[in-house]
Amino acid sequence: MKDELAALRERLERLETLNRVSKVIHSTLEPRESLQLILGEAVRLMRASSGSICLVNPTTGFLEIEAGFGLPAEARSLRLRVGEGLTGWVARTGRSVRVGDVTSDKRYFDLKPGVISELAVPLRVGDEVRGVLNVDADRIDAFGTEDLSLLEEMAALAAPAIQNTWAFEAARQRARLLESLVRVSQRLNSTISLDQALQAITREARALIGARMCSLMMLDESGEWLDLRAHNGAGARYVAKPRLALGDSLLGIVVRRRKPMQVENVQVSGRYQNVEVARSEGLVSLLAVPLRLGDRVTGTLNVYTGEPHIFADEEVRTLAAYAELSALALEKARLYDRLVDLEEEMRQSERLSALGLLAAEIAHEIRNPLTVMKMLHHSLDLQFPEGDPRRTDVRIMGEKMDHLNRIVDRVLDFARSAEPTTTALDANQLLQDMGLLLGPKLRHAGVAMVLRCDPQLPRLVGDATQLEQAFLNLALNAVEAMPEGGRLSIRSRTFAPGMGPQRKASGVLIRFRDTGTGMSKEQQERLFTSLLSSTKPRGTGLGLAIVRRVVEAHGGKLRCHSRPGRGTAFTMVLPLEPA
């Protein structure tokens, strides 16, 4: 009877112990704190002098101490191979071990002086050993079979909780990466020029992954070479390394396959072309992802660590998503640079066109009095006898007036607008392309653009280049009229004059409306006046003259409606077939 009572008490104590351990395990979701609480209970119950929980690092495959009790400080940095020491043996075999005297066991790895007995049990998650729980004592045969059984039950109770805490940590890590991804995308969208975008991409990618170095390689125009375009954390030797051939380089495989690739150690990889550079720079593991823009790959984004590392799936997916964002940011920056160049070319073209207009007006102004002079010269019929020097003067005067007349003809021919090179075109597409180009400039100026295009808009027959220049001029003039920001509304619709349902489309109406400063009646009256009488050296004065020339060359009409402080609207009507 006494033996049964003692057994019941022992079983009750065992259940109370396990219940207490269960409460401890579930008292926190912090992985390290949970592991430390589990180990503390195990050391206390086993009356041990020290203990540790080692988990298998999924990226390196080594056993690393995640929780320790009574161990020297340097022990926390210890990394064991699976199979090394008693702990490694348990991790490899999945079997528990109880050693009464470690000095007689060849498997023992001396971690702490004075240890005599050791008890180690595997931590399983399903059928997989994820770690080892072990306790040590400074006395011989410190642990019995009951202790081994209790520690195994504790491990069985703790392993799922460990799995849950690490799953929680993985989810938190995923959330952190996603937050970083959103933050990085916002930073990328705030960059403007291509050089700024390239530097921002490598800087943020390095911080996102926690890498030692990040580089960005891009295909050249031939599509056969990868050139280093930006880097963060790279040394002089890496920057000076030669360009990579697409056909026979590791990064070229990433471009051709359009898939991420990782190398555990580039310093010993036979596929990596710059092993000596990697060794001198301290670069070890590599993750390279393609820069994809739709179906096109423009280069690779590469991150390097300073120690062996196997990139988790979440890291690969995050960097791949970041690379796609980066490709879009680079395309946006490239379009912005193109816009800047196009705007400068347009301004230059505007100046040349204005000069042509000015030359034409001067030529007209000269021709009128020159015609009168020629008429008077002929009507005077100045006749002088042979040998009279005035006879030669009269002849030279007539020749010079003819010469001036020919010069005026040539100036007028040169200044006369070229006839549009007409093709069938989609005005909506021109407006949408213009909106894409102007996007960064409008955001920088604080101008919101609203584009409303009639999906049933008929196609025009005209010169796409000239019309694009006219649209761009009107949009830029609107931006100049809104120095504090505002709203630019652009609308296209079918123009069908007349009344009733039988009316037919005869043209396309396009309206640019801004919320800028507006113009007075006097300013509106001078919009399309002679350049010789214009007092505005740039902007509306010259640009609108060019817009009107383009519209008139297409057989269309341009009108303006504006009120001071209420904005301006320019409306052009272009016929479907120019006259």
Secondary structure, DSSP 8 states (H G I E B T S, - for coil): -HHHHHHHHHHHHHHHHHHHHHHHHTT---HHHHHHHHHHHHHHHHT-SEEEEEEE-TTT--EEEEEEES--GGGGG-EE-TTSHHHHHHHHH---EEES-GGG-TT----STT--EEEEEEEEETTEEEEEEEEEESSTT---HHHHHHHHHHHHHHHHHHHHHHHHHHHHHHHHHHHHHHHHHHHHHH--SHHHHHHHHHHHHHHHHT-SEEEEEEE-TTSSEEEEEEEES--HHHHHS--EESTTSHHHHHHHHTS-EEES-TTS-SS-S-HHHHHHHT---EEEEEEEETTEEEEEEEEE-SS-----HHHHHHHHHHHHHHHHHHHHHHHHHHHHHHHHHHHHHHHHHHHHHHHHHHHHHHHHHHHHHHHHHHHHT----TT-HHHHHHHHHHHHHHHHHHHHHHHHHHHS------EEE-HHHHHHHHHHHHHHHHHHHTEEEEEEE-TT---EEE-HHHHHHHHHHHHHHHHHT-TT-EEEEEEEEEE--SSSTT----EEEEEEEE-S----HHHHHTTTS-GGG----STHHHHHHHHHHHHHHTT-EEEEEEETTTEEEEEEEEESS--
